[in-house]
Amino acid sequence: MLSILYLLVAAMALVPLSIHANDPNHWKLFPPTFKDIKDGTFPIAKTTNGSSDMILVKCPRIGYKHFKKGDSFETDESMNNSTSYIPNNQIPLSRIPLMKGLSGSASINCGIVNLQQDENTRKNYKWSYNVKWGNATNAETITKKYLIINMISTDQEKCPQTGTNILILTNMKKGGIVKVDPYDIKNLYVHQKFYFFVKPDPNNKNIIQEPCTIIKAYRLPPKIIILDHEKLSDELEPSQIKTINTTGTEKTIKNFNVQLYLKNDINFYRGERISLTKMRYIEGGPILIKNSGIIVTSNITIKGYELTKMEYIYEGKTKKQVISKMYYFGPSSADLKIDNVAVPYVKGEVTGQPNCSIFFMTVGYLQEIGYNGKKYARNTTQTKEKFEESGDLYYLKSNHESSVSLECIYRTPGGKITTRTNFVVNGSEKETETFSNLKITIYNAYNISLVLSLFVIILKY
């Protein structure tokens, strides 16, 4: 008797499922308002006030018969390559993941429902939804951060089900929502979110389903490195500057690859935003150059020699941390000497006198001046007697030479750079000076001749 009663109860439990599978009235799988489809029914506007930016939306699928046996459904082509969850193969329903758009809303087209009007007439309707995210609470209320390597637990505090009763979805780095195997997570990336859904009951008529929890992936903080130019084992103090020896000259444009490196997973931080700010090297140390910051993700371009600071904001489980590193992209030699072309100047014009700039590009400050075989250290009494500081230049004082050679010696983060320049008096002035000297010589010769003549006359008498 008990066995018969058990079989009867089991059979009755399957009655709703058998009705859904064979009865054409599949509209019963949706709220009552879906029963009478007419012009203006679609798109159906829905609002979700949940805190998740991903939801599941209920859609009909092939085999769906809305009200009559002659009804049918054609799945939209956009759904062919999309991830979907089918609760039961005998029921023509699927749950489609939908991500919140930048405008705070999103649309989804399930397909075309064909309704039989009579034996010879059918009418088609585009089954679609417009979903708006309303006054959602903070997503952090259901989001937890987990240190994930390649596995994730399905046993989550805020999810009433575990194991096979949980559906996990994620949004890939390059786009596209996929199902996740919790025991074999591939291509993990920073801040990746995993959305946990309780597998929906086929008899649940709700159109929208929210996740029971969201897991956000994090790892240990990365290192900033320039690929192929530094060792991973290098450890620097925050105030230290890493020198990258470059090829070419101070005018050469060079390209480098920067990476947020994490041991055993070099791709975890791929594509992350790194701020790069140019710096100036002065006697007191490097300083930031205002309004020079840019955002980079991998490739950087360096013009000549540059001093830069790179920063990345790392988010751990409970707090943020700024990871920074300073780089000096300098010459291959620690004591570079640059010979400049001859520079003409005009005597008497202060701004045109032989000079040294206080800075070399942005990577060096003036340390010494070489003149006539002597070195003049900057800001000493001896230097101030020989040179005059004006603005960003040191000018040579009281110069009467037609040609002057100056060495400007700059201190850089990686050594020294010396520029050697030959300043030559302007050609027309030189000719004028030569002509004046010639006139003096002729005049002196004339005076000598006159004196000799007078001396001869005196001797005769």
Summary of the structure (lengths in Angstrom):
residues: 461
radius of gyration: 41.0
end to end distance: 175.5
largest distance: 175.5
contacts: 1242
relative contact order: 0.09
helix: 17%
strand: 42%
